[in-house]
């Protein structure tokens, strides 16, 4: 199999070279296609990916030659091959990545028959949905080639090709954006702290120094959010570029916006009205409207008129408040940009028999339109239903009417003259109104922030007392910048050919080098330019502090380790070979899990030989894990129950270790005066939380040290005492060298 893989890799590379040099005869190309097609059924996942790569190289050449029959035959053979339906193992996922890169090629999608196009879409949707609850890798490996191909057709000369391609694969994009499994948010946050930070340090390293990081830090956590960001960022880039050049909606964006709106009525799963917070239906609806909000910036007048009726129907759907929020934001943006649509909403809000939640949404939309519109005119036709709603029986309707009236008065006080003035004054001064306004301040939008990508995707929403899990940590937005390394990890790339194939697929990303939504909402912003602009702004604002700001910053890399950066990226690789200090910390007398966890961190930071505890069961307690931040994974932990501790200490003395107690006794030595150096190996015994070290243990010790104190209470927390003692040991053992 290795020989077969090497053979097909070689053929693929040579074929690419011949095609680039226009030196591959058409008949030879046909013969290569036939041989590759005949070998697909029997090829193992080990080398099938190389055959798919060969087809991806040669079939576009066949398209240009007009060989439709050969193209259809090869694509059909790919669709029936077993590799796309068996995706559990890494080799199969690598194979799926290659096949996906082939099937999503724009030229192939455009040439194959409509039936074949439908088969491609059906297969991809089935694969994505089926694997959404099992492995987000498949969604990632589906999304990335489609996004790359969309970007490759993103120019004025290929708008029609981009639209045709996007319309065929639009249902796949829709599934990629709304599919995904629920996750435990607390665990996810911890994952981003430990995993994403590691991935970004790698960006500062040369390629050859960073390739070993991913086997130990697989890029699997939070992939469902990365998938959403890839698709969303790609669509925003296409939409913004076309908008900046033509001030019109890109036809593909218009098609997808309509697809998303219609899905509120066509998706069978949305027919249920019994929806709970954070349920699958709720999260899918959230994703639909979040996507609409980030694409709504590029809606022109014809597109707005085309989707307006569907939007009116959507407002009247029975949605939860967190979903309605994005519905309202999308509608507000549309009405502010296209005021000719306003009167239809006036008719709707004048129907006082609507359900209270619908009236609340209408009041929110109309209130923000009146308050934020730059137009100066008589807004009486909208003020009338708002004022009338102050008398509503439902308290939420009255509350929204009061809030919107105050919001409008803040921006357009001239509208509230004459009989309306006392209403505004009462609303502003009455204590209960003030209390309501303070408690429900989130119903008034900050449109600049709430309609930004960060505001839509990264702000956490709540439904009553329940926090909504459908949000995207900002770290995920940044992970799109590490797309090269992350793709290699997700697709289990291990050979130079794999890396070449991945780099070749990512060509559309490279000239753009864009960092979507990280420091700016402009998805075409270059990371370097953004960083330079930010630094220049900081220097201009505070020139005196500019130099200091660039010289002093927080870092979590071992400063005494010449290879600190590499160790931080891949600590498991260096875990066994790090030189540990000749210090054993004994905490068997300590029972509080928080203190044991803090001692674990201290022992790991100062590279103690080991930490001795009374029972490893303490490591399973939540109090321990919350405090230790995984330090127990990086320091040897030894279990010595209290009943065995005396015998264990005596054995250590026999092995050449010095027994040192951290305790105030009649003969104790001040810590700075005690000598830990000179080749001495020290066992540091720590006392119990209240009683300290018992007398029968003190009799076993060789020495006792105490920490000099200036205060009165003569007591430090045990882990604080340990940290101070370990620091002094480290200082002496290091000598005059900065190690």
C-alpha positions as CSV (number, residue, x, y, z in Angstrom):
1,X,0.0,0.0,0.0
2,X,2.9,2.4,0.7
3,X,4.3,1.6,-2.7
4,X,0.9,2.2,-4.4
5,X,0.5,5.5,-2.5
6,X,4.0,6.6,-3.6
7,X,3.2,5.7,-7.2
8,X,0.0,7.6,-7.3
9,X,1.5,10.6,-5.6
10,X,4.3,10.7,-8.2
11,X,1.8,10.4,-11.1
12,X,-0.2,13.3,-9.6
13,X,2.8,15.6,-9.2
14,X,4.1,14.8,-12.7
15,X,0.7,15.3,-14.2
16,X,0.4,18.7,-12.7
17,X,3.8,19.6,-14.0
18,X,3.0,18.5,-17.5
19,X,-0.4,20.3,-17.5
20,X,1.3,23.5,-16.3
21,X,3.8,23.2,-19.2
22,X,1.0,22.4,-21.7
23,X,2.9,19.2,-22.5
24,X,0.2,16.5,-21.7
25,X,-1.5,15.1,-24.8
26,X,-5.3,14.8,-24.6
27,X,-5.3,11.1,-25.3
28,X,-2.9,10.5,-22.5
29,X,-5.1,12.6,-20.2
30,X,-8.1,10.4,-21.1
31,X,-6.0,7.3,-20.5
32,X,-5.0,8.6,-17.0
33,X,-8.6,9.3,-16.2
34,X,-9.6,5.8,-17.2
35,X,-6.9,4.1,-15.1
36,X,-7.7,6.3,-12.1
37,X,-11.4,5.6,-12.4
38,X,-10.8,1.8,-12.7
39,X,-8.6,1.8,-9.5
40,X,-11.0,3.7,-7.3
41,X,-13.2,0.8,-6.3
42,X,-10.3,-1.4,-5.1
43,X,-8.1,1.4,-3.7
44,X,-7.6,1.4,0.1
45,X,-8.0,4.7,2.0
46,X,-4.2,4.7,2.3
47,X,-3.7,5.7,-1.4
48,X,-7.2,6.5,-2.7
49,X,-6.6,10.1,-1.6
50,X,-3.8,10.3,-4.2
51,X,-6.1,9.0,-6.9
52,X,-8.7,11.6,-6.1
53,X,-5.9,14.2,-6.2
54,X,-4.9,13.1,-9.7
55,X,-8.5,13.3,-10.9
56,X,-8.8,16.8,-9.4
57,X,-5.7,17.9,-11.3
58,X,-6.7,16.3,-14.6
59,X,-10.5,16.7,-14.9
60,X,-10.5,20.5,-15.2
61,X,-8.2,20.0,-18.1
62,X,-10.9,17.6,-19.5
63,X,-13.5,20.3,-18.9
64,X,-11.5,22.8,-21.0
65,X,-11.2,20.2,-23.7
66,X,-15.0,19.7,-23.7
67,X,-14.8,16.0,-22.7
68,X,-18.1,16.0,-20.9
69,X,-18.6,12.3,-21.1
70,X,-15.3,11.5,-19.4
71,X,-15.9,14.1,-16.7
72,X,-19.4,12.7,-15.9
73,X,-18.0,9.2,-15.8
74,X,-15.2,10.1,-13.4
75,X,-17.5,12.1,-11.1
76,X,-20.0,9.3,-11.1
77,X,-17.3,6.8,-10.2
78,X,-16.3,9.1,-7.3
79,X,-19.8,9.3,-6.0
80,X,-20.3,5.5,-5.8
81,X,-16.8,4.8,-4.4
82,X,-17.0,3.6,-0.8
83,X,-14.6,6.2,0.6
84,X,-17.2,9.0,1.0
85,X,-19.5,6.9,3.2
86,X,-16.9,5.5,5.6
87,X,-15.3,8.4,7.5
88,X,-14.7,7.1,11.0
89,X,-10.9,6.6,10.7
90,X,-8.3,9.2,10.0
91,X,-7.2,7.6,6.7
92,X,-10.8,7.6,5.5
93,X,-11.1,11.3,6.5
94,X,-8.0,12.2,4.6
95,X,-9.5,10.3,1.6
96,X,-12.8,12.2,2.1
97,X,-10.9,15.5,2.1
98,X,-9.3,14.7,-1.3
99,X,-12.6,13.5,-2.8
100,X,-14.4,16.5,-1.5
101,X,-11.8,18.8,-3.1
102,X,-12.5,17.0,-6.4
103,X,-16.4,17.0,-6.2
104,X,-16.6,20.7,-5.2
105,X,-14.4,22.0,-8.1
106,X,-16.4,24.8,-9.8
107,X,-15.6,23.6,-13.4
108,X,-16.7,20.1,-12.7
109,X,-19.9,21.2,-10.9
110,X,-20.7,23.4,-13.9
111,X,-20.2,20.7,-16.5
112,X,-21.8,17.6,-15.0
113,X,-25.5,16.8,-15.6
114,X,-28.2,18.2,-13.3
115,X,-28.8,14.7,-12.0
116,X,-25.2,14.3,-11.1
117,X,-25.3,17.8,-9.4
118,X,-28.2,16.7,-7.3
119,X,-26.4,13.5,-6.4
120,X,-23.4,15.5,-5.2
121,X,-25.6,17.8,-3.1
122,X,-27.5,14.9,-1.7
123,X,-24.4,13.0,-0.8
124,X,-22.7,16.0,0.9
125,X,-25.8,16.9,2.9
126,X,-26.3,13.4,4.0
127,X,-22.6,13.1,5.0
128,X,-22.6,16.5,6.8
129,X,-25.8,15.9,8.7
130,X,-25.0,12.3,9.5
131,X,-21.6,13.2,10.9
132,X,-22.7,16.4,12.7
133,X,-23.3,14.6,15.9
134,X,-20.3,12.3,15.5
135,X,-17.3,14.2,14.1
136,X,-17.2,17.8,13.1
137,X,-14.1,17.0,11.0
138,X,-16.3,16.0,8.1
139,X,-18.2,19.3,8.2
140,X,-14.8,21.1,8.2
141,X,-13.4,19.0,5.3
142,X,-16.6,19.8,3.4
143,X,-16.8,23.5,4.1
144,X,-13.2,24.4,3.4
145,X,-13.0,23.2,-0.3
146,X,-16.3,24.9,-1.1
147,X,-15.2,28.1,0.5
148,X,-11.9,28.0,-1.4
149,X,-13.7,27.4,-4.7
150,X,-16.1,30.3,-4.0
151,X,-13.2,32.6,-3.4
152,X,-11.4,31.4,-6.5
153,X,-14.4,32.6,-8.6
154,X,-14.7,35.9,-6.7
155,X,-14.1,38.4,-9.5
156,X,-16.2,40.3,-11.9
157,X,-15.4,38.1,-14.8
158,X,-16.7,35.0,-13.0
159,X,-19.8,36.3,-11.2
160,X,-22.0,34.0,-13.2
161,X,-19.8,31.0,-12.5
162,X,-19.8,31.9,-8.8
163,X,-23.6,32.2,-8.7
164,X,-24.1,29.0,-10.6
165,X,-21.7,27.2,-8.3
166,X,-23.2,28.7,-5.1
167,X,-26.8,27.9,-6.1
168,X,-25.9,24.3,-6.7
169,X,-24.1,23.9,-3.4
170,X,-26.3,26.4,-1.5
171,X,-28.2,23.7,0.4
172,X,-24.8,22.3,1.5
173,X,-23.7,25.7,2.8
174,X,-27.1,26.0,4.6
175,X,-26.5,22.7,6.4
176,X,-22.9,23.6,7.3
177,X,-24.1,26.8,8.9
178,X,-26.9,25.3,10.9
179,X,-25.6,21.8,11.8
180,X,-23.5,21.0,14.8
181,X,-23.7,19.3,18.1
182,X,-24.4,21.1,21.5
183,X,-21.4,21.5,23.7
184,X,-20.6,22.1,27.3
185,X,-19.7,25.8,27.5
186,X,-17.5,25.6,30.6
187,X,-15.4,22.9,29.1
188,X,-15.3,24.7,25.8
189,X,-13.9,27.9,27.4
190,X,-11.2,25.9,29.1
191,X,-10.4,24.2,25.8
192,X,-9.9,27.6,24.1
193,X,-7.6,28.7,26.8
194,X,-5.4,25.7,26.5
195,X,-5.6,24.7,22.8
196,X,-6.1,27.9,20.8
197,X,-3.4,29.8,22.6
198,X,-1.0,27.1,21.7
199,X,-2.1,27.2,18.1
200,X,-1.4,30.9,17.8
201,X,2.0,30.8,19.3
202,X,2.9,28.5,16.4
203,X,2.2,31.4,13.9
204,X,5.4,33.1,15.0
205,X,7.5,30.0,14.3
206,X,9.0,28.7,11.1
207,X,7.0,26.0,9.4
208,X,9.4,23.2,10.1
209,X,9.6,24.0,13.8
210,X,5.8,23.9,14.3
211,X,4.7,20.8,12.4
212,X,5.1,18.5,15.4
213,X,2.7,20.4,17.6
214,X,-0.6,19.1,16.2
215,X,-0.2,15.4,17.1
216,X,-0.3,16.5,20.7
217,X,-2.8,19.3,20.3
218,X,-5.3,18.0,17.7
219,X,-7.4,20.8,16.3
220,X,-10.7,19.2,17.1
221,X,-12.2,21.4,19.7
222,X,-14.9,23.9,18.7
223,X,-14.7,22.9,15.0
224,X,-18.4,23.4,14.5
225,X,-17.8,27.1,15.2
226,X,-14.8,27.2,13.0
227,X,-17.0,25.8,10.2
228,X,-19.5,28.5,10.7
229,X,-16.8,31.2,10.6
230,X,-15.2,29.8,7.4
231,X,-18.6,29.9,5.6
232,X,-19.7,33.2,7.1
233,X,-16.4,34.9,6.4
234,X,-16.3,33.6,2.8
235,X,-19.8,34.9,2.1
236,X,-19.1,38.2,3.8
237,X,-15.9,38.6,1.7
238,X,-17.8,37.9,-1.5
239,X,-20.7,40.2,-0.6
240,X,-18.6,43.1,0.6
241,X,-16.2,43.0,-2.4
242,X,-19.2,43.1,-4.8
243,X,-21.0,45.8,-2.7
244,X,-17.9,48.1,-2.6
245,X,-17.5,47.8,-6.4
246,X,-21.2,48.0,-7.6
247,X,-23.3,49.0,-4.6
248,X,-25.6,46.0,-5.4
249,X,-26.2,42.7,-3.7
250,X,-24.1,39.8,-5.1
251,X,-26.5,37.4,-6.8
252,X,-25.3,34.5,-4.7
253,X,-25.8,36.5,-1.4
254,X,-29.3,37.4,-2.5
255,X,-30.0,33.7,-3.3
256,X,-28.7,32.6,0.1
257,X,-30.6,35.2,2.0
258,X,-33.8,34.2,0.4
259,X,-32.9,30.5,1.1
260,X,-32.4,31.3,4.8
261,X,-35.6,33.2,5.1
262,X,-37.7,30.6,3.4
263,X,-36.2,27.9,5.6
264,X,-38.3,29.2,8.5
265,X,-41.3,27.7,6.7
266,X,-39.8,24.9,4.6
267,X,-37.7,23.0,7.2
268,X,-39.7,20.2,8.7
269,X,-37.9,20.5,12.1
270,X,-39.2,24.1,12.5
271,X,-42.9,23.0,12.5
272,X,-42.7,22.3,16.2
273,X,-43.8,25.1,18.5
274,X,-42.7,23.3,21.7
275,X,-39.1,24.7,21.7
276,X,-37.0,24.8,24.8
277,X,-33.9,27.1,25.3
278,X,-30.7,25.5,23.9
279,X,-32.7,22.8,22.1
280,X,-31.6,21.7,18.7
281,X,-34.5,23.7,17.0
282,X,-33.7,26.8,19.0
283,X,-30.0,26.7,18.2
284,X,-30.7,26.2,14.5
285,X,-33.1,29.1,14.4
286,X,-30.5,31.2,16.2
287,X,-27.9,30.3,13.6
288,X,-30.2,31.2,10.7
289,X,-30.9,34.7,12.0
290,X,-27.3,35.3,13.1
291,X,-26.2,34.5,9.5
292,X,-28.9,36.8,8.1
293,X,-27.7,39.7,10.3
294,X,-24.1,39.5,9.2
295,X,-25.1,39.3,5.5
296,X,-27.9,42.0,5.8
297,X,-25.3,44.7,5.3
298,X,-25.2,43.9,1.6
299,X,-29.0,44.0,0.8
300,X,-29.8,46.5,-2.0
301,X,-33.3,47.8,-2.9
302,X,-34.4,45.1,-5.4
303,X,-33.3,42.4,-3.0
304,X,-35.0,44.1,-0.1
305,X,-38.3,44.3,-2.0
306,X,-38.0,40.7,-3.0
307,X,-37.6,39.4,0.5
308,X,-39.9,41.8,2.2
309,X,-43.1,39.7,2.2
310,X,-41.2,36.7,3.5
311,X,-39.7,38.9,6.3
312,X,-43.2,40.1,7.3
313,X,-44.2,36.4,7.6
314,X,-41.2,35.6,9.7
315,X,-41.9,38.4,12.2
316,X,-45.2,36.7,13.0
317,X,-43.7,33.3,13.7
318,X,-43.7,32.0,17.3
319,X,-40.0,32.4,18.1
320,X,-38.2,32.7,21.4
321,X,-37.0,36.1,22.5
322,X,-33.3,35.3,21.7
323,X,-34.3,34.4,18.1
324,X,-36.6,37.4,17.8
325,X,-33.8,39.7,18.8
326,X,-31.8,38.9,15.6
327,X,-35.1,39.0,13.5
328,X,-35.7,42.5,14.8
329,X,-32.1,43.6,14.2
330,X,-32.2,42.3,10.6
331,X,-35.5,44.1,10.0
332,X,-34.3,47.4,11.5
333,X,-31.3,47.4,9.3
334,X,-33.4,46.8,6.2
335,X,-36.0,49.5,7.0
336,X,-33.3,52.1,7.8
337,X,-31.7,51.4,4.4
338,X,-34.9,51.2,2.5
339,X,-37.5,53.6,4.0
340,X,-40.0,52.9,1.2
341,X,-40.9,49.6,2.9
342,X,-42.0,51.3,6.2
343,X,-45.7,51.7,5.5
344,X,-46.3,47.9,5.4
345,X,-45.1,47.8,8.9
346,X,-47.3,50.6,10.0
347,X,-50.3,48.6,8.8
348,X,-49.1,45.6,10.8
349,X,-48.5,47.4,14.0
350,X,-51.9,49.1,13.8
351,X,-53.5,45.6,14.3
352,X,-53.9,45.6,18.1
353,X,-55.3,42.0,18.1
354,X,-51.9,40.5,17.3
355,X,-50.2,38.3,19.8
356,X,-48.3,40.2,22.5
357,X,-44.9,38.9,21.5
358,X,-45.5,40.0,17.9
359,X,-46.6,43.5,19.0
360,X,-43.5,43.7,21.2
361,X,-41.3,42.9,18.2
362,X,-43.1,45.4,16.0
363,X,-42.8,48.1,18.7
364,X,-39.0,47.4,19.0
365,X,-38.6,47.6,15.2
366,X,-40.6,50.8,14.7
367,X,-39.1,52.5,17.8
368,X,-35.6,52.0,16.6
369,X,-36.4,53.0,13.0
370,X,-37.9,56.3,14.2
371,X,-35.1,57.0,16.7
372,X,-32.2,56.1,14.4
373,X,-33.4,57.3,11.0
374,X,-31.5,60.4,9.8
375,X,-34.6,61.7,8.0
376,X,-36.5,64.7,9.4
377,X,-40.2,64.3,8.9
378,X,-43.4,63.9,10.8
379,X,-43.3,60.5,12.4
380,X,-46.9,60.7,13.7
381,X,-48.0,57.6,11.8
382,X,-45.6,55.5,13.9
383,X,-45.9,57.4,17.2
384,X,-49.7,56.8,17.3
385,X,-49.5,53.0,17.8
386,X,-46.6,53.4,20.3
387,X,-48.6,55.8,22.4
388,X,-51.7,53.6,22.1
389,X,-49.7,50.6,23.4
390,X,-49.1,52.5,26.7
391,X,-52.6,51.4,27.6
392,X,-52.2,47.7,26.7
393,X,-53.2,45.0,29.2
394,X,-50.1,43.0,28.7
395,X,-47.3,44.4,30.8
396,X,-44.5,43.5,28.3
397,X,-46.3,45.6,25.6
398,X,-46.6,48.5,28.0
399,X,-43.0,48.2,29.0
400,X,-41.8,48.2,25.3
401,X,-44.0,51.2,24.5
402,X,-42.5,53.1,27.4
403,X,-38.9,52.1,26.5
404,X,-39.3,53.0,22.8
405,X,-40.9,56.3,23.7
406,X,-38.0,57.2,25.9
407,X,-35.5,56.0,23.2
408,X,-37.2,58.2,20.5
409,X,-37.4,61.2,22.8
410,X,-33.6,60.9,23.4
411,X,-32.9,61.1,19.7
412,X,-35.8,63.3,18.5
413,X,-37.2,65.3,21.4
414,X,-39.1,67.7,19.1
415,X,-41.6,64.9,18.3
416,X,-42.9,65.0,21.9
417,X,-44.2,68.5,22.2
418,X,-47.7,69.5,23.3
419,X,-50.0,66.8,24.8
420,X,-47.2,64.2,24.6
421,X,-44.8,66.1,26.8
422,X,-46.3,65.0,30.2
423,X,-46.1,61.4,29.1
424,X,-42.4,61.7,28.4
425,X,-41.8,63.5,31.7
426,X,-43.7,60.9,33.7
427,X,-41.8,58.1,32.0
428,X,-38.5,59.8,32.8
429,X,-39.2,60.7,36.4
430,X,-41.5,58.1,37.9
431,X,-39.6,55.6,40.1
432,X,-41.2,52.4,38.8
433,X,-40.6,53.5,35.2
434,X,-37.0,54.2,36.0
435,X,-36.7,50.8,37.7
436,X,-38.2,49.0,34.7
437,X,-36.0,50.9,32.3
438,X,-32.8,50.0,34.2
439,X,-33.7,46.4,34.5
440,X,-34.7,46.0,30.9
441,X,-32.1,48.2,29.3
442,X,-31.1,45.4,26.8
443,X,-34.3,45.9,24.8
444,X,-32.8,49.1,23.4
445,X,-30.2,48.2,20.8
446,X,-26.8,49.8,20.3
447,X,-27.1,49.3,16.5
448,X,-23.4,50.0,15.8
449,X,-22.3,47.2,18.1
450,X,-25.3,44.8,17.9
451,X,-25.2,44.7,14.1
452,X,-21.5,44.2,14.0
453,X,-20.1,40.7,13.5
454,X,-18.8,40.6,17.0
455,X,-22.2,41.8,18.4
456,X,-24.1,39.2,16.4
457,X,-21.9,36.2,16.9
458,X,-19.8,36.7,20.1
459,X,-22.3,38.4,22.5
460,X,-24.0,35.8,24.7
461,X,-27.8,36.0,24.9
462,X,-30.1,34.9,27.6
463,X,-33.7,33.6,27.7
464,X,-35.1,34.5,31.1
465,X,-32.6,33.0,33.6
466,X,-31.0,30.6,31.0
467,X,-27.9,31.6,29.1
468,X,-28.0,30.7,25.5
469,X,-25.2,28.4,24.3
470,X,-25.3,29.5,20.7
471,X,-22.5,32.0,20.6
472,X,-19.0,32.1,19.1
473,X,-16.0,32.8,21.3
474,X,-13.8,35.5,19.8
475,X,-10.9,33.0,19.7
476,X,-12.8,31.1,17.0
477,X,-12.7,34.2,14.8
478,X,-9.0,34.3,15.1
479,X,-8.6,30.5,14.4
480,X,-9.6,31.2,10.8
481,X,-6.2,32.9,10.4
482,X,-4.4,29.6,11.2
483,X,-6.3,27.8,8.5
484,X,-3.2,26.3,6.9
485,X,-2.0,24.5,10.1
486,X,-5.5,23.6,11.2
487,X,-6.3,21.9,7.9
488,X,-3.2,19.8,8.1
489,X,-4.2,18.7,11.6
490,X,-7.9,18.0,10.8
491,X,-7.1,16.1,7.7
492,X,-4.3,14.1,9.4
493,X,-1.7,15.3,6.9
494,X,1.6,13.5,7.5
495,X,3.5,13.4,4.2
496,X,5.1,16.1,2.0
497,X,2.5,15.2,-0.6
498,X,-0.3,15.8,1.9
499,X,1.1,19.2,2.7
500,X,1.5,20.0,-1.0
501,X,-2.1,19.0,-1.6
502,X,-3.4,21.1,1.3
503,X,-1.3,24.1,0.3
504,X,-2.6,23.8,-3.3
505,X,-6.2,23.8,-2.1
506,X,-5.7,26.9,0.0
507,X,-4.3,29.0,-2.8
508,X,-7.5,31.3,-2.9
509,X,-6.8,32.2,0.8
510,X,-3.1,33.1,0.4
511,X,-3.2,36.3,-1.6
512,X,-6.0,37.7,0.6
513,X,-4.4,37.0,3.9
514,X,-7.5,38.4,5.6
515,X,-8.4,38.2,9.2
516,X,-12.2,38.2,9.3
517,X,-13.8,40.2,12.1
518,X,-10.8,40.0,14.4
519,X,-9.8,43.6,14.9
520,X,-12.1,45.0,12.3
521,X,-15.4,44.1,10.6
522,X,-13.8,44.4,7.2
523,X,-13.2,40.8,6.1
524,X,-10.7,42.0,3.5
525,X,-8.4,43.5,6.2
526,X,-4.9,42.2,6.2
527,X,-3.6,41.0,9.6
528,X,-0.3,42.8,9.3
529,X,-1.9,46.1,8.2
530,X,-4.4,45.9,11.0
531,X,-1.7,45.3,13.6
532,X,0.4,48.2,12.2
533,X,-2.5,50.5,12.1
534,X,-3.4,49.6,15.7
535,X,0.2,50.1,16.8
536,X,0.4,53.5,15.1
537,X,-2.8,54.6,16.7
538,X,-1.5,53.6,20.1
539,X,1.7,55.5,19.5
540,X,-0.1,58.6,18.4
541,X,-2.4,58.5,21.4
542,X,0.3,58.0,24.0
543,X,3.8,58.6,22.5
544,X,5.5,58.6,25.9
545,X,4.3,55.1,26.7
546,X,4.6,53.6,23.2
547,X,8.1,52.2,23.7
548,X,7.3,50.8,27.1
549,X,4.2,49.2,25.7
550,X,6.1,47.3,23.1
551,X,8.9,46.2,25.5
552,X,6.8,45.0,28.5
553,X,3.9,42.5,28.0
554,X,2.4,39.5,29.7
555,X,3.8,36.2,28.5
556,X,3.3,32.6,29.7
557,X,6.5,31.1,28.4
558,X,9.2,29.7,30.7
559,X,11.8,32.6,30.7
560,X,14.7,30.5,31.9
561,X,14.2,27.9,29.1
562,X,16.1,28.5,25.8
563,X,13.4,26.5,24.0
564,X,10.5,27.9,25.9
565,X,8.3,28.6,23.0
566,X,8.7,25.2,21.5
567,X,8.1,23.6,24.9
568,X,4.9,25.7,25.4
569,X,3.6,24.6,21.9
570,X,4.4,20.9,22.5
571,X,5.0,20.4,26.3
572,X,4.3,16.6,26.1
573,X,7.3,16.2,23.9
574,X,9.6,17.7,26.5
575,X,7.7,16.5,29.6
576,X,10.1,13.5,30.3
577,X,13.4,15.2,29.4
578,X,13.0,18.4,31.4
579,X,15.5,18.5,34.2
580,X,13.6,18.5,37.5
581,X,14.9,20.1,40.7
582,X,16.0,17.8,43.6
583,X,12.9,18.7,45.7
584,X,10.0,16.5,46.7
585,X,7.0,18.3,48.2
586,X,5.1,16.2,50.7
587,X,1.4,17.2,51.3
588,X,0.0,14.1,52.8
589,X,-1.0,16.0,56.0
590,X,-3.2,18.4,53.9
591,X,-6.8,17.6,53.3
592,X,-8.4,20.7,51.6
593,X,-8.6,20.0,47.9
594,X,-8.1,23.7,47.0
595,X,-4.8,23.7,49.0
596,X,-3.7,20.5,47.4
597,X,-4.5,21.9,43.9
598,X,-2.6,25.1,44.6
599,X,0.4,23.0,45.8
600,X,0.2,21.0,42.5
601,X,0.5,24.3,40.6
602,X,3.5,25.4,42.7
603,X,5.2,22.0,42.3
604,X,4.8,22.1,38.5
605,X,5.9,25.7,38.2
606,X,9.1,25.1,40.1
607,X,9.7,21.6,38.5
608,X,9.7,19.6,41.7
609,X,10.7,16.0,41.4
610,X,7.2,15.0,42.6
611,X,4.3,16.0,44.8
612,X,3.2,13.5,47.5
613,X,-0.5,13.6,48.5
614,X,-2.6,11.4,50.8
615,X,-4.9,10.1,48.1
616,X,-5.3,10.6,44.4
617,X,-9.0,10.6,44.8
618,X,-8.7,14.3,45.7
619,X,-7.8,15.0,42.1
620,X,-11.3,14.0,41.0
621,X,-13.0,16.7,43.0
622,X,-14.3,19.8,41.3
623,X,-12.6,22.1,43.8
624,X,-9.3,20.6,42.8
625,X,-9.7,20.7,39.1
626,X,-11.0,24.3,39.2
627,X,-7.8,25.4,40.9
628,X,-5.1,23.1,39.5
629,X,-5.7,24.2,35.8
630,X,-4.3,20.8,34.6
631,X,-1.0,21.1,36.6
632,X,-1.5,17.5,37.7
633,X,-0.8,16.4,34.2
634,X,2.7,18.0,34.2
635,X,4.1,17.0,37.6
636,X,4.6,13.4,38.9
637,X,2.0,12.8,41.6
638,X,2.7,10.2,44.3
639,X,0.1,8.7,46.7
640,X,1.3,8.1,50.3
641,X,-1.5,7.7,52.9
642,X,-1.1,9.2,56.3
643,X,-0.6,5.8,57.9
644,X,2.4,5.0,55.6
645,X,4.0,8.5,55.7
646,X,6.5,7.9,58.6
647,X,7.9,4.8,56.9
648,X,8.1,6.6,53.6
649,X,10.1,9.5,55.1
650,X,12.5,7.1,56.8
651,X,13.1,5.3,53.5
652,X,13.8,8.6,51.7
653,X,16.4,9.5,54.3
654,X,18.0,6.1,53.7
655,X,18.0,6.9,50.0
656,X,20.1,10.1,50.6
657,X,17.3,12.7,50.9
658,X,17.3,15.4,53.6
659,X,14.0,15.7,55.4
660,X,13.1,19.4,55.9
661,X,10.0,20.6,57.6
662,X,8.4,24.0,56.8
663,X,7.4,24.9,60.4
664,X,8.2,27.3,63.2
665,X,10.0,25.4,65.9
666,X,12.5,26.3,68.7
667,X,15.4,25.2,66.4
668,X,14.1,26.2,63.0
669,X,16.4,28.1,60.6
670,X,15.3,31.3,58.8
671,X,14.5,30.3,55.2
672,X,17.1,32.6,53.5
673,X,19.8,31.3,55.9
674,X,19.2,27.6,55.1
675,X,21.4,26.0,52.4
676,X,19.5,23.9,49.8
677,X,22.5,23.8,47.4
678,X,25.6,21.8,47.4
679,X,24.1,18.7,45.8
680,X,21.6,18.3,48.5
681,X,18.3,16.5,47.8
682,X,15.5,17.9,49.9
683,X,12.1,16.5,51.0
684,X,9.9,19.4,52.0
685,X,7.2,18.3,54.6
686,X,4.3,20.7,54.8
687,X,2.0,20.8,57.9
688,X,-1.8,20.4,58.2
689,X,-4.0,23.4,57.6
690,X,-4.6,24.3,61.3
691,X,-2.2,22.2,63.5
692,X,0.9,22.3,61.3
693,X,3.4,19.5,61.5
694,X,2.6,17.1,64.5
695,X,5.3,16.6,67.1
696,X,6.0,13.0,66.3
697,X,6.8,14.0,62.7
698,X,9.1,16.8,63.8
699,X,11.2,14.3,65.6
700,X,11.8,12.5,62.3
701,X,13.1,15.5,60.4
702,X,16.6,16.6,59.8
703,X,15.9,20.3,59.8
704,X,13.1,22.8,60.0
705,X,12.9,26.1,58.1
706,X,10.6,29.1,58.8
707,X,9.7,32.1,56.7
708,X,10.7,35.5,58.2
709,X,7.6,37.5,59.1
710,X,7.0,41.1,60.2
711,X,3.3,40.7,61.1
712,X,1.5,39.5,64.3
713,X,-0.6,36.5,63.4
714,X,2.5,34.3,62.6
715,X,0.6,32.2,60.1
716,X,0.6,31.8,56.3
717,X,-1.7,29.6,54.2
718,X,0.1,26.3,53.6
719,X,0.4,26.7,49.8
720,X,1.7,30.3,50.2
721,X,4.4,29.0,52.5
722,X,5.2,26.2,50.0
723,X,5.5,28.7,47.1
724,X,7.8,31.0,49.1
725,X,10.0,28.0,50.1
726,X,10.1,26.5,46.6
727,X,11.1,29.9,45.2
728,X,14.0,30.1,47.7
729,X,15.1,26.6,46.8
730,X,15.0,27.4,43.1
731,X,17.0,30.6,43.7
732,X,19.7,28.8,45.6
733,X,19.9,25.9,43.2
734,X,20.2,28.2,40.2
735,X,23.1,30.0,41.8
736,X,24.1,33.2,40.1
737,X,23.0,32.0,36.7
738,X,19.7,33.1,35.2
739,X,18.3,29.6,34.3
